[in-house]
Amino acid sequence: MKLCKCGCGKEVSKEKNIYIIGHWIHGKSAWNKNRPWSSEEKIILSKAATKKFKDKPELRKKCGYSKLTYKRLKDKYKFFCDLEEIQEDKNGNVLVKCKTCKKFFIPTNTQLLERIRYIKIPTKNIHQYFYCSKECKKQCRYYNRHVDIDNYDLEKLKEYSNIVYLETERTIRKYKDKIKDIHLRGNKHGYDADHKFSIVAGFKNNVDPLIISHWKNLEIIKHKENSSKNSKCSLTLEELLTLIGEFK
């Protein structure tokens, strides 16, 4: 039998083993709670874990890792998709817009989760935004600010958005026969129910949620088209009110 690689001088129990159970580096136990990890040990452990996940990607699911895909964001975090401009590239990666240079880039899973966490529970310190590089982060006038320059009330927008989504579902159930191609809505066919005059625009202009969720303001479009549209409007508020007035 070969000796333990940690240098304790003891033999391992199996030929394939490198260390004795509980031993790691310099003869110290890897699970000793009384001893904090050194920076060198953290780097070694991090590299080993990264290599292990690359060699065996199925372990990510077992360990609870779940990548935030475009489809999952649209289904689970609708409010996030209304607030941020997101797209999907040919390889299925999520693209977000940099706060400074306005270019789209692929964020890490951690960046997405941190942005979603901030939107749910805004902190009083630094505002969390997407930056494609450290240079963009330093140049951004929003970075490291305690007060949002745009004075954008995320909590009120979230409440408004939830009301609109609730009323929209009621509208679809009641007027499904009047909405063109409503049967295509859902992940199976790849279509969404889009608000022509967007939710964000409705919030900024203090529009009644019942007007935004009206069936005349709904259209069935593809997922990708809906993602590229984001908070943009395909008609004006005056045009929408005219359509609703004709219906009445």
C-alpha positions in Angstrom: 0.0 0.0 0.0 1.2 3.6 -0.7 1.5 6.3 1.8 -1.1 9.1 2.4 -0.3 12.1 0.3 -0.8 14.5 3.2 2.6 13.5 4.7 1.4 11.8 7.9 3.4 8.7 7.1 0.4 6.3 7.3 -0.7 3.9 4.6 -4.0 4.3 2.7 -6.6 1.6 3.0 -7.1 1.1 -0.8 -4.7 1.3 -3.7 -6.9 3.9 -5.5 -7.0 6.3 -2.6 -4.6 9.2 -2.3 -5.4 10.3 1.3 -6.6 8.6 4.4 -10.2 9.4 5.3 -10.2 12.8 7.0 -6.7 13.7 6.0 -6.0 16.3 3.3 -3.0 18.6 3.3 -0.1 18.7 5.8 -1.8 16.0 7.8 -4.7 18.3 8.8 -8.3 17.1 8.9 -10.5 18.6 6.1 -13.5 18.6 8.4 -12.0 20.3 11.5 -14.5 23.0 12.4 -12.2 24.6 14.9 -9.6 25.5 12.3 -10.5 28.1 9.6 -9.5 27.4 6.0 -6.4 29.2 4.7 -6.5 31.0 1.4 -4.2 28.4 -0.2 -6.5 25.6 0.9 -9.6 27.4 -0.5 -7.9 27.8 -3.9 -6.9 24.2 -4.1 -10.3 23.0 -3.0 -12.1 25.4 -5.5 -10.0 24.2 -8.4 -10.6 20.5 -7.5 -14.3 21.1 -7.3 -14.4 23.0 -10.6 -12.5 20.2 -12.4 -14.8 17.6 -10.8 -18.0 19.4 -12.1 -16.5 19.8 -15.6 -15.6 16.1 -15.8 -19.0 15.0 -14.4 -21.7 17.6 -15.3 -24.4 15.3 -13.9 -23.2 16.0 -10.4 -24.5 19.6 -10.7 -28.1 18.4 -10.6 -27.4 16.1 -7.7 -25.8 19.0 -5.8 -28.8 21.3 -6.4 -27.1 23.4 -9.1 -29.6 24.7 -11.7 -28.7 27.1 -14.5 -31.0 30.0 -15.0 -32.1 29.6 -18.6 -34.2 32.1 -20.6 -37.3 29.8 -20.3 -36.9 29.5 -16.6 -36.5 33.3 -16.1 -39.7 33.9 -18.2 -41.7 31.3 -16.2 -40.4 32.0 -12.7 -39.2 35.6 -12.6 -41.7 37.6 -14.8 -41.0 40.8 -12.9 -37.3 40.5 -13.6 -38.0 40.1 -17.3 -40.2 43.2 -17.3 -37.5 45.3 -15.6 -34.4 44.0 -17.4 -33.8 43.6 -21.2 -33.0 40.0 -21.7 -32.4 38.0 -24.9 -31.5 34.4 -25.9 -28.6 33.6 -28.3 -28.4 30.7 -30.7 -26.8 28.4 -28.1 -29.5 29.0 -25.6 -27.5 31.4 -23.3 -29.2 34.3 -21.5 -28.0 37.8 -22.7 -28.4 40.9 -20.5 -27.6 44.5 -21.2 -24.7 46.2 -19.4 -25.8 49.2 -17.4 -22.9 51.4 -18.7 -22.1 50.5 -22.3 -25.6 49.1 -23.1 -24.0 46.1 -24.9 -25.5 42.6 -24.4 -23.3 39.9 -22.8 -23.7 36.5 -21.1 -23.9 36.9 -17.3 -22.9 34.3 -14.8 -25.5 32.4 -12.8 -24.4 34.3 -9.7 -24.9 37.7 -11.4 -28.5 36.7 -12.4 -29.3 35.5 -8.9 -27.9 38.6 -7.2 -29.9 40.9 -9.5 -33.1 38.9 -8.8 -32.4 38.9 -5.1 -31.9 42.7 -5.1 -35.2 43.3 -7.0 -37.0 41.1 -4.5 -35.4 42.6 -1.4 -33.8 46.0 -2.2 -30.8 46.9 0.0 -30.1 50.3 1.4 -26.5 50.1 0.2 -25.2 49.4 -3.3 -27.6 49.0 -6.1 -27.1 45.7 -8.0 -26.9 46.1 -11.8 -25.3 44.1 -14.7 -21.8 45.1 -15.8 -19.9 43.4 -18.6 -16.5 44.4 -17.1 -14.8 46.1 -14.2 -14.2 49.2 -16.3 -17.9 49.6 -16.9 -18.6 49.1 -13.3 -16.2 51.9 -12.3 -17.5 54.3 -14.9 -21.1 53.8 -14.1 -22.7 56.7 -12.1 -25.0 54.2 -10.4 -22.3 52.1 -8.9 -21.7 52.4 -5.1 -24.6 54.8 -4.7 -26.9 54.8 -1.6 -29.8 56.5 -3.5 -31.1 55.4 -6.9 -30.6 58.4 -9.2 -33.7 57.6 -11.3 -35.8 57.4 -8.2 -37.3 54.1 -9.5 -39.6 52.5 -6.9 -39.1 48.8 -7.5 -41.4 47.7 -4.8 -44.4 49.7 -6.2 -43.6 48.4 -9.7 -43.6 44.9 -8.4 -47.0 45.3 -6.8 -48.4 47.0 -10.0 -46.9 44.2 -12.1 -48.5 41.4 -10.0 -51.9 43.1 -10.2 -51.6 43.3 -14.0 -50.6 39.7 -14.3 -53.5 38.6 -12.1 -56.0 40.6 -14.1 -54.5 39.4 -17.4 -55.1 35.8 -16.5 -58.7 36.6 -15.6 -59.1 38.5 -18.9 -57.8 35.5 -20.9 -60.1 33.1 -19.2 -63.1 35.4 -19.9 -62.3 36.6 -23.4 -60.2 33.7 -24.8 -62.6 33.4 -27.8 -61.8 37.0 -28.8 -58.0 36.9 -28.5 -56.4 35.7 -31.8 -54.2 32.6 -31.6 -54.6 32.3 -27.8 -54.4 28.5 -28.2 -50.7 28.9 -29.1 -49.8 30.5 -25.8 -47.4 28.5 -23.6 -44.0 26.7 -23.7 -45.3 23.9 -25.9 -45.7 26.2 -29.0 -43.3 28.9 -27.9 -45.7 31.9 -27.7 -46.4 34.5 -25.1 -49.4 36.8 -24.3 -47.8 40.2 -24.7 -49.1 43.6 -23.6 -49.0 46.0 -26.5 -48.8 49.0 -24.2 -46.3 47.5 -21.7 -46.6 47.1 -18.0 -43.6 49.3 -17.2 -45.1 52.1 -19.4 -48.4 51.7 -17.6 -46.7 52.0 -14.3 -44.8 55.2 -15.3 -48.0 56.8 -16.7 -50.2 55.8 -13.7 -52.5 53.7 -16.0 -55.2 51.6 -14.4 -54.1 47.9 -14.3 -57.5 47.0 -15.8 -56.7 48.9 -18.9 -53.3 47.3 -19.3 -54.8 43.8 -18.8 -57.7 44.5 -21.2 -58.0 41.9 -24.0 -57.6 44.6 -26.6 -54.1 45.2 -25.2 -53.1 41.6 -25.6 -51.5 39.8 -28.6 -49.9 36.4 -29.0 -46.3 36.7 -30.2 -43.2 34.4 -30.1 -41.0 34.1 -27.0 -38.0 35.7 -28.7 -40.0 38.6 -30.1 -41.5 39.2 -26.7 -38.0 39.2 -25.1 -36.6 41.7 -27.6 -39.6 44.0 -27.1 -39.2 44.1 -23.3 -40.8 47.3 -22.0 -41.3 48.8 -25.4 -44.9 49.6 -26.6 -46.3 48.5 -30.0 -49.1 51.2 -29.7 -49.7 54.4 -27.8 -51.9 54.9 -24.8 -54.3 57.0 -26.9 -54.6 54.2 -29.5 -55.3 51.7 -26.7 -58.0 53.8 -25.1 -59.6 54.2 -28.6 -59.7 50.5 -29.1 -61.2 49.9 -25.7 -63.8 52.6 -26.3 -64.8 51.0 -29.6 -65.3 47.7 -27.8 -67.6 49.3 -25.2 
